[in-house]
Structure formats: C-alpha cells, structure tokens
Amino acid sequence: MRVGDYIDAYCSRCKRVMDHTVVSMEGSEVSRVRCRTCDYEHTYRPGQTGKKKELTKEEAFNQVLASVMGTIPGATEEKPKKKKK
C-alpha cells in the first residue's frame, strides 16, 4: 500500500464503506484517506465486514415475508363485507 492507492474504508460523511484514496501513511500503515464519492478527508477506518447470518430457506422466506407484510398497512386485517340492498 502506498499514497495514491485505492482502498475500501468507512466514510463518516457517507455513513458506509466506500472507495477511498490513501492520502498519508505512518510507516506501512494507512493513516488518512479521502472518500472518492464525497471528497471528505478523514482518518482511516477499516471497512466493517460483519458475519452473515446463515438461514434456512424457510427462515429466509419468513423473514422477507415479515418485512413485506409489515410495510403494507392493514395487510393482515380483513375488509368488512358490503351489505346488499
């Protein structure tokens, strides 16, 4: 790694891991970077790579279904039947 190289880092302005350019180094460690999206220069924060939770097919389906059903208001309520005249 050297000054001018591209590196993935967490951008505190964009609030996500983005592509950055190395601006300065302390020895062989990256110390400052500049976001290539918003041009914000900040200290280097390595990208956070969390572990993905392994789900079965049924658990994944139920999770997606719950997220979709939660966004539709009244999706679980039954509509009242119309009275015939």
PDB file of N, CA, C and O in Angstrom:
ATOM      1  N   MET A   1       0.846  -1.175   0.000  1.00  0.00           N
ATOM      2  CA  MET A   1       0.000   0.000   0.000  1.00  0.00           C
ATOM      3  C   MET A   1       0.891   1.237   0.000  1.00  0.00           C
ATOM      4  O   MET A   1       1.915   1.281   0.682  1.00  0.00           O
ATOM      5  N   ARG A   2       0.482   2.248  -0.782  1.00  0.00           N
ATOM      6  CA  ARG A   2       1.241   3.498  -0.814  1.00  0.00           C
ATOM      7  C   ARG A   2       0.285   4.667  -1.081  1.00  0.00           C
ATOM      8  O   ARG A   2      -0.877   4.455  -1.430  1.00  0.00           O
ATOM      9  N   VAL A   3       0.772   5.885  -0.915  1.00  0.00           N
ATOM     10  CA  VAL A   3      -0.044   7.077  -1.117  1.00  0.00           C
ATOM     11  C   VAL A   3      -0.547   7.104  -2.561  1.00  0.00           C
ATOM     12  O   VAL A   3       0.219   6.885  -3.500  1.00  0.00           O
ATOM     13  N   GLY A   4      -1.843   7.374  -2.727  1.00  0.00           N
ATOM     14  CA  GLY A   4      -2.455   7.413  -4.049  1.00  0.00           C
ATOM     15  C   GLY A   4      -3.200   6.142  -4.415  1.00  0.00           C
ATOM     16  O   GLY A   4      -3.989   6.139  -5.360  1.00  0.00           O
ATOM     17  N   ASP A   5      -2.962   5.055  -3.675  1.00  0.00           N
ATOM     18  CA  ASP A   5      -3.668   3.797  -3.943  1.00  0.00           C
ATOM     19  C   ASP A   5      -5.124   3.897  -3.485  1.00  0.00           C
ATOM     20  O   ASP A   5      -5.472   4.746  -2.665  1.00  0.00           O
ATOM     21  N   TYR A   6      -5.956   3.027  -4.021  1.00  0.00           N
ATOM     22  CA  TYR A   6      -7.362   2.969  -3.640  1.00  0.00           C
ATOM     23  C   TYR A   6      -7.546   1.917  -2.566  1.00  0.00           C
ATOM     24  O   TYR A   6      -6.901   0.869  -2.579  1.00  0.00           O
ATOM     25  N   ILE A   7      -8.449   2.221  -1.625  1.00  0.00           N
ATOM     26  CA  ILE A   7      -8.705   1.304  -0.515  1.00  0.00           C
ATOM     27  C   ILE A   7     -10.161   1.472  -0.080  1.00  0.00           C
ATOM     28  O   ILE A   7     -10.712   2.569  -0.165  1.00  0.00           O
ATOM     29  N   ASP A   8     -10.776   0.398   0.380  1.00  0.00           N
ATOM     30  CA  ASP A   8     -12.125   0.484   0.931  1.00  0.00           C
ATOM     31  C   ASP A   8     -12.019   0.882   2.397  1.00  0.00           C
ATOM     32  O   ASP A   8     -11.237   0.301   3.151  1.00  0.00           O
ATOM     33  N   ALA A   9     -12.812   1.879   2.798  1.00  0.00           N
ATOM     34  CA  ALA A   9     -12.808   2.350   4.179  1.00  0.00           C
ATOM     35  C   ALA A   9     -14.183   2.886   4.517  1.00  0.00           C
ATOM     36  O   ALA A   9     -14.974   3.197   3.627  1.00  0.00           O
ATOM     37  N   TYR A  10     -14.467   2.996   5.814  1.00  0.00           N
ATOM     38  CA  TYR A  10     -15.738   3.541   6.264  1.00  0.00           C
ATOM     39  C   TYR A  10     -15.664   5.065   6.195  1.00  0.00           C
ATOM     40  O   TYR A  10     -14.755   5.669   6.765  1.00  0.00           O
ATOM     41  N   CYS A  11     -16.616   5.687   5.499  1.00  0.00           N
ATOM     42  CA  CYS A  11     -16.679   7.141   5.386  1.00  0.00           C
ATOM     43  C   CYS A  11     -17.688   7.657   6.399  1.00  0.00           C
ATOM     44  O   CYS A  11     -18.856   7.267   6.368  1.00  0.00           O
ATOM     45  N   SER A  12     -17.245   8.534   7.299  1.00  0.00           N
ATOM     46  CA  SER A  12     -18.140   9.047   8.335  1.00  0.00           C
ATOM     47  C   SER A  12     -19.152  10.047   7.776  1.00  0.00           C
ATOM     48  O   SER A  12     -20.160  10.317   8.430  1.00  0.00           O
ATOM     49  N   ARG A  13     -18.918  10.596   6.605  1.00  0.00           N
ATOM     50  CA  ARG A  13     -19.893  11.504   5.995  1.00  0.00           C
ATOM     51  C   ARG A  13     -20.939  10.707   5.208  1.00  0.00           C
ATOM     52  O   ARG A  13     -22.135  10.979   5.321  1.00  0.00           O
ATOM     53  N   CYS A  14     -20.504   9.736   4.420  1.00  0.00           N
ATOM     54  CA  CYS A  14     -21.439   8.904   3.643  1.00  0.00           C
ATOM     55  C   CYS A  14     -22.131   7.858   4.513  1.00  0.00           C
ATOM     56  O   CYS A  14     -23.188   7.343   4.147  1.00  0.00           O
ATOM     57  N   LYS A  15     -21.538   7.545   5.660  1.00  0.00           N
ATOM     58  CA  LYS A  15     -22.064   6.539   6.601  1.00  0.00           C
ATOM     59  C   LYS A  15     -22.092   5.139   6.016  1.00  0.00           C
ATOM     60  O   LYS A  15     -23.009   4.364   6.287  1.00  0.00           O
ATOM     61  N   ARG A  16     -21.077   4.812   5.206  1.00  0.00           N
ATOM     62  CA  ARG A  16     -20.971   3.461   4.655  1.00  0.00           C
ATOM     63  C   ARG A  16     -19.556   3.215   4.166  1.00  0.00           C
ATOM     64  O   ARG A  16     -18.756   4.146   4.075  1.00  0.00           O
ATOM     65  N   VAL A  17     -19.248   1.975   3.854  1.00  0.00           N
ATOM     66  CA  VAL A  17     -17.938   1.616   3.327  1.00  0.00           C
ATOM     67  C   VAL A  17     -17.901   2.024   1.866  1.00  0.00           C
ATOM     68  O   VAL A  17     -18.725   1.584   1.064  1.00  0.00           O
ATOM     69  N   MET A  18     -16.931   2.873   1.526  1.00  0.00           N
ATOM     70  CA  MET A  18     -16.834   3.419   0.180  1.00  0.00           C
ATOM     71  C   MET A  18     -15.394   3.281  -0.317  1.00  0.00           C
ATOM     72  O   MET A  18     -14.502   2.889   0.436  1.00  0.00           O
ATOM     73  N   ASP A  19     -15.183   3.605  -1.580  1.00  0.00           N
ATOM     74  CA  ASP A  19     -13.868   3.605  -2.193  1.00  0.00           C
ATOM     75  C   ASP A  19     -13.143   4.886  -1.787  1.00  0.00           C
ATOM     76  O   ASP A  19     -13.703   5.975  -1.915  1.00  0.00           O
ATOM     77  N   HIS A  20     -11.903   4.773  -1.298  1.00  0.00           N
ATOM     78  CA  HIS A  20     -11.120   5.909  -0.838  1.00  0.00           C
ATOM     79  C   HIS A  20      -9.754   5.916  -1.506  1.00  0.00           C
ATOM     80  O   HIS A  20      -9.308   4.906  -2.050  1.00  0.00           O
ATOM     81  N   THR A  21      -9.093   7.072  -1.456  1.00  0.00           N
ATOM     82  CA  THR A  21      -7.716   7.220  -1.908  1.00  0.00           C
ATOM     83  C   THR A  21      -6.847   7.438  -0.681  1.00  0.00           C
ATOM     84  O   THR A  21      -7.201   8.230   0.193  1.00  0.00           O
ATOM     85  N   VAL A  22      -5.717   6.750  -0.603  1.00  0.00           N
ATOM     86  CA  VAL A  22      -4.794   6.917   0.518  1.00  0.00           C
ATOM     87  C   VAL A  22      -4.123   8.284   0.390  1.00  0.00           C
ATOM     88  O   VAL A  22      -3.551   8.603  -0.652  1.00  0.00           O
ATOM     89  N   VAL A  23      -4.196   9.097   1.461  1.00  0.00           N
ATOM     90  CA  VAL A  23      -3.626  10.440   1.462  1.00  0.00           C
ATOM     91  C   VAL A  23      -2.305  10.471   2.217  1.00  0.00           C
ATOM     92  O   VAL A  23      -1.348  11.095   1.759  1.00  0.00           O
ATOM     93  N   SER A  24      -2.239   9.805   3.373  1.00  0.00           N
ATOM     94  CA  SER A  24      -0.989   9.774   4.133  1.00  0.00           C
ATOM     95  C   SER A  24      -0.849   8.448   4.855  1.00  0.00           C
ATOM     96  O   SER A  24      -1.819   7.735   5.110  1.00  0.00           O
ATOM     97  N   MET A  25       0.411   8.147   5.176  1.00  0.00           N
ATOM     98  CA  MET A  25       0.724   6.879   5.840  1.00  0.00           C
ATOM     99  C   MET A  25       1.694   7.141   6.980  1.00  0.00           C
ATOM    100  O   MET A  25       2.478   8.089   6.935  1.00  0.00           O
ATOM    101  N   GLU A  26       1.637   6.294   8.000  1.00  0.00           N
ATOM    102  CA  GLU A  26       2.607   6.297   9.095  1.00  0.00           C
ATOM    103  C   GLU A  26       3.327   4.960   9.020  1.00  0.00           C
ATOM    104  O   GLU A  26       2.798   3.933   9.445  1.00  0.00           O
ATOM    105  N   GLY A  27       4.525   4.982   8.482  1.00  0.00           N
ATOM    106  CA  GLY A  27       5.259   3.743   8.247  1.00  0.00           C
ATOM    107  C   GLY A  27       4.575   2.971   7.136  1.00  0.00           C
ATOM    108  O   GLY A  27       4.438   3.467   6.017  1.00  0.00           O
ATOM    109  N   SER A  28       4.145   1.751   7.448  1.00  0.00           N
ATOM    110  CA  SER A  28       3.450   0.945   6.437  1.00  0.00           C
ATOM    111  C   SER A  28       1.938   0.925   6.680  1.00  0.00           C
ATOM    112  O   SER A  28       1.215   0.200   5.997  1.00  0.00           O
ATOM    113  N   GLU A  29       1.452   1.715   7.648  1.00  0.00           N
ATOM    114  CA  GLU A  29       0.035   1.764   7.982  1.00  0.00           C
ATOM    115  C   GLU A  29      -0.629   3.003   7.377  1.00  0.00           C
ATOM    116  O   GLU A  29      -0.057   4.093   7.399  1.00  0.00           O
ATOM    117  N   VAL A  30      -1.827   2.829   6.843  1.00  0.00           N
ATOM    118  CA  VAL A  30      -2.602   3.945   6.288  1.00  0.00           C
ATOM    119  C   VAL A  30      -3.129   4.776   7.452  1.00  0.00           C
ATOM    120  O   VAL A  30      -3.691   4.225   8.398  1.00  0.00           O
ATOM    121  N   SER A  31      -2.951   6.115   7.394  1.00  0.00           N
ATOM    122  CA  SER A  31      -3.442   6.960   8.483  1.00  0.00           C
ATOM    123  C   SER A  31      -4.588   7.879   8.042  1.00  0.00           C
ATOM    124  O   SER A  31      -5.541   8.063   8.799  1.00  0.00           O
ATOM    125  N   ARG A  32      -4.520   8.461   6.834  1.00  0.00           N
ATOM    126  CA  ARG A  32      -5.580   9.348   6.352  1.00  0.00           C
ATOM    127  C   ARG A  32      -5.987   8.949   4.940  1.00  0.00           C
ATOM    128  O   ARG A  32      -5.163   8.529   4.127  1.00  0.00           O
ATOM    129  N   VAL A  33      -7.288   9.093   4.673  1.00  0.00           N
ATOM    130  CA  VAL A  33      -7.832   8.752   3.365  1.00  0.00           C
ATOM    131  C   VAL A  33      -8.808   9.844   2.919  1.00  0.00           C
ATOM    132  O   VAL A  33      -9.275  10.647   3.728  1.00  0.00           O
ATOM    133  N   ARG A  34      -9.107   9.859   1.608  1.00  0.00           N
ATOM    134  CA  ARG A  34     -10.091  10.795   1.050  1.00  0.00           C
ATOM    135  C   ARG A  34     -11.130   9.970   0.298  1.00  0.00           C
ATOM    136  O   ARG A  34     -10.795   9.159  -0.565  1.00  0.00           O
ATOM    137  N   CYS A  35     -12.410  10.196   0.647  1.00  0.00           N
ATOM    138  CA  CYS A  35     -13.513   9.485   0.013  1.00  0.00           C
ATOM    139  C   CYS A  35     -13.603   9.914  -1.449  1.00  0.00           C
ATOM    140  O   CYS A  35     -13.569  11.107  -1.748  1.00  0.00           O
ATOM    141  N   ARG A  36     -13.717   8.959  -2.348  1.00  0.00           N
ATOM    142  CA  ARG A  36     -13.800   9.261  -3.776  1.00  0.00           C
ATOM    143  C   ARG A  36     -15.223   9.630  -4.185  1.00  0.00           C
ATOM    144  O   ARG A  36     -15.449  10.045  -5.322  1.00  0.00           O
ATOM    145  N   THR A  37     -16.183   9.484  -3.273  1.00  0.00           N
ATOM    146  CA  THR A  37     -17.565   9.838  -3.567  1.00  0.00           C
ATOM    147  C   THR A  37     -17.877  11.275  -3.140  1.00  0.00           C
ATOM    148  O   THR A  37     -18.416  12.054  -3.925  1.00  0.00           O
ATOM    149  N   CYS A  38     -17.534  11.625  -1.887  1.00  0.00           N
ATOM    150  CA  CYS A  38     -17.896  12.951  -1.366  1.00  0.00           C
ATOM    151  C   CYS A  38     -16.686  13.862  -1.147  1.00  0.00           C
ATOM    152  O   CYS A  38     -16.860  15.004  -0.723  1.00  0.00           O
ATOM    153  N   ASP A  39     -15.471  13.394  -1.423  1.00  0.00           N
ATOM    154  CA  ASP A  39     -14.225  14.152  -1.265  1.00  0.00           C
ATOM    155  C   ASP A  39     -13.912  14.538   0.172  1.00  0.00           C
ATOM    156  O   ASP A  39     -13.153  15.483   0.388  1.00  0.00           O
ATOM    157  N   TYR A  40     -14.460  13.853   1.153  1.00  0.00           N
ATOM    158  CA  TYR A  40     -14.197  14.140   2.558  1.00  0.00           C
ATOM    159  C   TYR A  40     -12.914  13.431   2.983  1.00  0.00           C
ATOM    160  O   TYR A  40     -12.773  12.227   2.769  1.00  0.00           O
ATOM    161  N   GLU A  41     -11.982  14.164   3.581  1.00  0.00           N
ATOM    162  CA  GLU A  41     -10.724  13.582   4.056  1.00  0.00           C
ATOM    163  C   GLU A  41     -10.834  13.318   5.549  1.00  0.00           C
ATOM    164  O   GLU A  41     -11.247  14.192   6.311  1.00  0.00           O
ATOM    165  N   HIS A  42     -10.462  12.107   5.967  1.00  0.00           N
ATOM    166  CA  HIS A  42     -10.593  11.719   7.373  1.00  0.00           C
ATOM    167  C   HIS A  42      -9.593  10.626   7.704  1.00  0.00           C
ATOM    168  O   HIS A  42      -8.894  10.117   6.827  1.00  0.00           O
ATOM    169  N   THR A  43      -9.534  10.270   8.994  1.00  0.00           N
ATOM    170  CA  THR A  43      -8.649   9.188   9.403  1.00  0.00           C
ATOM    171  C   THR A  43      -9.176   7.877   8.841  1.00  0.00           C
ATOM    172  O   THR A  43     -10.374   7.710   8.608  1.00  0.00           O
ATOM    173  N   TYR A  44      -8.258   6.965   8.633  1.00  0.00           N
ATOM    174  CA  TYR A  44      -8.622   5.675   8.034  1.00  0.00           C
ATOM    175  C   TYR A  44      -9.388   4.833   9.038  1.00  0.00           C
ATOM    176  O   TYR A  44      -8.939   4.626  10.165  1.00  0.00           O
ATOM    177  N   ARG A  45     -10.543   4.351   8.618  1.00  0.00           N
ATOM    178  CA  ARG A  45     -11.353   3.416   9.404  1.00  0.00           C
ATOM    179  C   ARG A  45     -11.595   2.200   8.517  1.00  0.00           C
ATOM    180  O   ARG A  45     -12.291   2.296   7.506  1.00  0.00           O
ATOM    181  N   PRO A  46     -11.030   1.072   8.886  1.00  0.00           N
ATOM    182  CA  PRO A  46     -11.210  -0.115   8.038  1.00  0.00           C
ATOM    183  C   PRO A  46     -12.682  -0.440   7.839  1.00  0.00           C
ATOM    184  O   PRO A  46     -13.512  -0.182   8.711  1.00  0.00           O
ATOM    185  N   GLY A  47     -12.993  -1.010   6.683  1.00  0.00           N
ATOM    186  CA  GLY A  47     -14.367  -1.400   6.386  1.00  0.00           C
ATOM    187  C   GLY A  47     -14.827  -2.472   7.352  1.00  0.00           C
ATOM    188  O   GLY A  47     -14.065  -3.374   7.700  1.00  0.00           O
ATOM    189  N   GLN A  48     -16.076  -2.374   7.786  1.00  0.00           N
ATOM    190  CA  GLN A  48     -16.630  -3.350   8.709  1.00  0.00           C
ATOM    191  C   GLN A  48     -17.203  -4.507   7.908  1.00  0.00           C
ATOM    192  O   GLN A  48     -18.101  -4.321   7.087  1.00  0.00           O
ATOM    193  N   THR A  49     -16.689  -5.684   8.147  1.00  0.00           N
ATOM    194  CA  THR A  49     -17.166  -6.855   7.418  1.00  0.00           C
ATOM    195  C   THR A  49     -17.808  -7.812   8.417  1.00  0.00           C
ATOM    196  O   THR A  49     -17.154  -8.729   8.913  1.00  0.00           O
ATOM    197  N   GLY A  50     -19.069  -7.599   8.705  1.00  0.00           N
ATOM    198  CA  GLY A  50     -19.775  -8.442   9.657  1.00  0.00           C
ATOM    199  C   GLY A  50     -20.055  -9.818   9.085  1.00  0.00           C
ATOM    200  O   GLY A  50     -20.088 -10.013   7.870  1.00  0.00           O
ATOM    201  N   LYS A  51     -20.256 -10.767   9.985  1.00  0.00           N
ATOM    202  CA  LYS A  51     -20.572 -12.121   9.550  1.00  0.00           C
ATOM    203  C   LYS A  51     -22.029 -12.176   9.117  1.00  0.00           C
ATOM    204  O   LYS A  51     -22.902 -11.606   9.771  1.00  0.00           O
ATOM    205  N   LYS A  52     -22.280 -12.849   8.032  1.00  0.00           N
ATOM    206  CA  LYS A  52     -23.650 -13.013   7.568  1.00  0.00           C
ATOM    207  C   LYS A  52     -24.280 -14.171   8.325  1.00  0.00           C
ATOM    208  O   LYS A  52     -23.658 -15.212   8.538  1.00  0.00           O
ATOM    209  N   LYS A  53     -25.523 -13.965   8.725  1.00  0.00           N
ATOM    210  CA  LYS A  53     -26.242 -14.992   9.450  1.00  0.00           C
ATOM    211  C   LYS A  53     -26.738 -16.025   8.449  1.00  0.00           C
ATOM    212  O   LYS A  53     -27.379 -15.673   7.458  1.00  0.00           O
ATOM    213  N   GLU A  54     -26.447 -17.294   8.699  1.00  0.00           N
ATOM    214  CA  GLU A  54     -26.884 -18.359   7.795  1.00  0.00           C
ATOM    215  C   GLU A  54     -28.308 -18.761   8.159  1.00  0.00           C
ATOM    216  O   GLU A  54     -28.592 -19.111   9.305  1.00  0.00           O
ATOM    217  N   LEU A  55     -29.186 -18.708   7.186  1.00  0.00           N
ATOM    218  CA  LEU A  55     -30.584 -19.048   7.385  1.00  0.00           C
ATOM    219  C   LEU A  55     -30.975 -20.212   6.498  1.00  0.00           C
ATOM    220  O   LEU A  55     -30.397 -20.426   5.433  1.00  0.00           O
ATOM    221  N   THR A  56     -31.965 -20.958   6.955  1.00  0.00           N
ATOM    222  CA  THR A  56     -32.528 -21.989   6.092  1.00  0.00           C
ATOM    223  C   THR A  56     -33.424 -21.288   5.081  1.00  0.00           C
ATOM    224  O   THR A  56     -33.726 -20.104   5.233  1.00  0.00           O
ATOM    225  N   LYS A  57     -33.848 -22.002   4.061  1.00  0.00           N
ATOM    226  CA  LYS A  57     -34.720 -21.411   3.049  1.00  0.00           C
ATOM    227  C   LYS A  57     -36.025 -20.919   3.678  1.00  0.00           C
ATOM    228  O   LYS A  57     -36.518 -19.843   3.338  1.00  0.00           O
ATOM    229  N   GLU A  58     -36.571 -21.703   4.584  1.00  0.00           N
ATOM    230  CA  GLU A  58     -37.836 -21.340   5.220  1.00  0.00           C
ATOM    231  C   GLU A  58     -37.679 -20.094   6.090  1.00  0.00           C
ATOM    232  O   GLU A  58     -38.543 -19.217   6.073  1.00  0.00           O
ATOM    233  N   GLU A  59     -36.576 -20.005   6.854  1.00  0.00           N
ATOM    234  CA  GLU A  59     -36.334 -18.833   7.696  1.00  0.00           C
ATOM    235  C   GLU A  59     -36.145 -17.573   6.847  1.00  0.00           C
ATOM    236  O   GLU A  59     -36.653 -16.506   7.191  1.00  0.00           O
ATOM    237  N   ALA A  60     -35.417 -17.703   5.745  1.00  0.00           N
ATOM    238  CA  ALA A  60     -35.199 -16.562   4.853  1.00  0.00           C
ATOM    239  C   ALA A  60     -36.515 -16.100   4.246  1.00  0.00           C
ATOM    240  O   ALA A  60     -36.776 -14.899   4.171  1.00  0.00           O
ATOM    241  N   PHE A  61     -37.354 -17.052   3.809  1.00  0.00           N
ATOM    242  CA  PHE A  61     -38.660 -16.719   3.242  1.00  0.00           C
ATOM    243  C   PHE A  61     -39.527 -16.002   4.269  1.00  0.00           C
ATOM    244  O   PHE A  61     -40.149 -14.985   3.961  1.00  0.00           O
ATOM    245  N   ASN A  62     -39.568 -16.532   5.497  1.00  0.00           N
ATOM    246  CA  ASN A  62     -40.389 -15.927   6.549  1.00  0.00           C
ATOM    247  C   ASN A  62     -39.891 -14.529   6.909  1.00  0.00           C
ATOM    248  O   ASN A  62     -40.695 -13.644   7.203  1.00  0.00           O
ATOM    249  N   GLN A  63     -38.575 -14.320   6.888  1.00  0.00           N
ATOM    250  CA  GLN A  63     -38.007 -13.009   7.186  1.00  0.00           C
ATOM    251  C   GLN A  63     -38.397 -11.992   6.113  1.00  0.00           C
ATOM    252  O   GLN A  63     -38.770 -10.865   6.436  1.00  0.00           O
ATOM    253  N   VAL A  64     -38.315 -12.379   4.850  1.00  0.00           N
ATOM    254  CA  VAL A  64     -38.701 -11.485   3.763  1.00  0.00           C
ATOM    255  C   VAL A  64     -40.202 -11.212   3.811  1.00  0.00           C
ATOM    256  O   VAL A  64     -40.634 -10.071   3.647  1.00  0.00           O
ATOM    257  N   LEU A  65     -40.983 -12.245   4.034  1.00  0.00           N
ATOM    258  CA  LEU A  65     -42.433 -12.094   4.117  1.00  0.00           C
ATOM    259  C   LEU A  65     -42.822 -11.150   5.248  1.00  0.00           C
ATOM    260  O   LEU A  65     -43.703 -10.309   5.070  1.00  0.00           O
ATOM    261  N   ALA A  66     -42.184 -11.273   6.403  1.00  0.00           N
ATOM    262  CA  ALA A  66     -42.476 -10.398   7.540  1.00  0.00           C
ATOM    263  C   ALA A  66     -42.119  -8.954   7.227  1.00  0.00           C
ATOM    264  O   ALA A  66     -42.846  -8.039   7.616  1.00  0.00           O
ATOM    265  N   SER A  67     -41.008  -8.736   6.527  1.00  0.00           N
ATOM    266  CA  SER A  67     -40.620  -7.358   6.204  1.00  0.00           C
ATOM    267  C   SER A  67     -41.576  -6.743   5.185  1.00  0.00           C
ATOM    268  O   SER A  67     -41.857  -5.547   5.252  1.00  0.00           O
ATOM    269  N   VAL A  68     -42.077  -7.537   4.252  1.00  0.00           N
ATOM    270  CA  VAL A  68     -43.016  -7.029   3.254  1.00  0.00           C
ATOM    271  C   VAL A  68     -44.383  -6.782   3.888  1.00  0.00           C
ATOM    272  O   VAL A  68     -44.996  -5.743   3.645  1.00  0.00           O
ATOM    273  N   MET A  69     -44.854  -7.704   4.680  1.00  0.00           N
ATOM    274  CA  MET A  69     -46.170  -7.566   5.296  1.00  0.00           C
ATOM    275  C   MET A  69     -46.197  -6.414   6.286  1.00  0.00           C
ATOM    276  O   MET A  69     -47.248  -5.809   6.500  1.00  0.00           O
ATOM    277  N   GLY A  70     -45.068  -6.103   6.889  1.00  0.00           N
ATOM    278  CA  GLY A  70     -45.004  -5.004   7.846  1.00  0.00           C
ATOM    279  C   GLY A  70     -45.095  -3.649   7.169  1.00  0.00           C
ATOM    280  O   GLY A  70     -45.447  -2.663   7.817  1.00  0.00           O
ATOM    281  N   THR A  71     -44.787  -3.573   5.878  1.00  0.00           N
ATOM    282  CA  THR A  71     -44.799  -2.289   5.185  1.00  0.00           C
ATOM    283  C   THR A  71     -46.148  -1.967   4.558  1.00  0.00           C
ATOM    284  O   THR A  71     -46.380  -0.833   4.139  1.00  0.00           O
ATOM    285  N   ILE A  72     -47.034  -2.944   4.489  1.00  0.00           N
ATOM    286  CA  ILE A  72     -48.353  -2.719   3.887  1.00  0.00           C
ATOM    287  C   ILE A  72     -49.360  -2.535   5.025  1.00  0.00           C
ATOM    288  O   ILE A  72     -49.666  -3.496   5.731  1.00  0.00           O
ATOM    289  N   PRO A  73     -49.880  -1.322   5.215  1.00  0.00           N
ATOM    290  CA  PRO A  73     -50.826  -1.111   6.310  1.00  0.00           C
ATOM    291  C   PRO A  73     -52.118  -1.891   6.073  1.00  0.00           C
ATOM    292  O   PRO A  73     -52.678  -1.877   4.977  1.00  0.00           O
ATOM    293  N   GLY A  74     -52.572  -2.560   7.109  1.00  0.00           N
ATOM    294  CA  GLY A  74     -53.827  -3.290   7.014  1.00  0.00           C
ATOM    295  C   GLY A  74     -53.754  -4.566   6.203  1.00  0.00           C
ATOM    296  O   GLY A  74     -54.791  -5.079   5.782  1.00  0.00           O
ATOM    297  N   ALA A  75     -52.571  -5.095   5.969  1.00  0.00           N
ATOM    298  CA  ALA A  75     -52.446  -6.289   5.132  1.00  0.00           C
ATOM    299  C   ALA A  75     -53.023  -7.515   5.820  1.00  0.00           C
ATOM    300  O   ALA A  75     -53.481  -8.437   5.146  1.00  0.00           O
ATOM    301  N   THR A  76     -53.010  -7.547   7.159  1.00  0.00           N
ATOM    302  CA  THR A  76     -53.500  -8.725   7.865  1.00  0.00           C
ATOM    303  C   THR A  76     -54.958  -8.583   8.261  1.00  0.00           C
ATOM    304  O   THR A  76     -55.589  -9.567   8.648  1.00  0.00           O
ATOM    305  N   GLU A  77     -55.507  -7.375   8.171  1.00  0.00           N
ATOM    306  CA  GLU A  77     -56.897  -7.162   8.544  1.00  0.00           C
ATOM    307  C   GLU A  77     -57.821  -7.576   7.402  1.00  0.00           C
ATOM    308  O   GLU A  77     -57.508  -7.402   6.224  1.00  0.00           O
ATOM    309  N   GLU A  78     -58.964  -8.126   7.789  1.00  0.00           N
ATOM    310  CA  GLU A  78     -59.949  -8.474   6.775  1.00  0.00           C
ATOM    311  C   GLU A  78     -60.810  -7.256   6.491  1.00  0.00           C
ATOM    312  O   GLU A  78     -61.129  -6.488   7.398  1.00  0.00           O
ATOM    313  N   LYS A  79     -61.185  -7.082   5.230  1.00  0.00           N
ATOM    314  CA  LYS A  79     -62.049  -5.976   4.852  1.00  0.00           C
ATOM    315  C   LYS A  79     -63.486  -6.323   5.228  1.00  0.00           C
ATOM    316  O   LYS A  79     -63.905  -7.472   5.081  1.00  0.00           O
ATOM    317  N   PRO A  80     -64.238  -5.345   5.708  1.00  0.00           N
ATOM    318  CA  PRO A  80     -65.652  -5.634   6.051  1.00  0.00           C
ATOM    319  C   PRO A  80     -66.447  -5.914   4.785  1.00  0.00           C
ATOM    320  O   PRO A  80     -66.225  -5.308   3.737  1.00  0.00           O
ATOM    321  N   LYS A  81     -67.386  -6.855   4.913  1.00  0.00           N
ATOM    322  CA  LYS A  81     -68.200  -7.219   3.753  1.00  0.00           C
ATOM    323  C   LYS A  81     -69.258  -6.146   3.529  1.00  0.00           C
ATOM    324  O   LYS A  81     -69.794  -5.566   4.474  1.00  0.00           O
ATOM    325  N   LYS A  82     -69.543  -5.897   2.255  1.00  0.00           N
ATOM    326  CA  LYS A  82     -70.555  -4.906   1.894  1.00  0.00           C
ATOM    327  C   LYS A  82     -71.933  -5.523   2.061  1.00  0.00           C
ATOM    328  O   LYS A  82     -72.157  -6.694   1.753  1.00  0.00           O
ATOM    329  N   LYS A  83     -72.844  -4.706   2.556  1.00  0.00           N
ATOM    330  CA  LYS A  83     -74.217  -5.171   2.722  1.00  0.00           C
ATOM    331  C   LYS A  83     -74.970  -5.026   1.400  1.00  0.00           C
ATOM    332  O   LYS A  83     -74.841  -4.019   0.704  1.00  0.00           O
ATOM    333  N   LYS A  84     -75.749  -6.038   1.073  1.00  0.00           N
ATOM    334  CA  LYS A  84     -76.558  -5.981  -0.137  1.00  0.00           C
ATOM    335  C   LYS A  84     -77.843  -5.261   0.152  1.00  0.00           C
ATOM    336  O   LYS A  84     -78.427  -5.447   1.220  1.00  0.00           O
ATOM    337  N   LYS A  85     -78.297  -4.451  -0.757  1.00  0.00           N
ATOM    338  CA  LYS A  85     -79.560  -3.713  -0.576  1.00  0.00           C
ATOM    339  C   LYS A  85     -80.708  -4.410  -1.236  1.00  0.00           C
ATOM    340  O   LYS A  85     -81.838  -3.925  -1.181  1.00  0.00           O
TER     341      LYS A  85
END
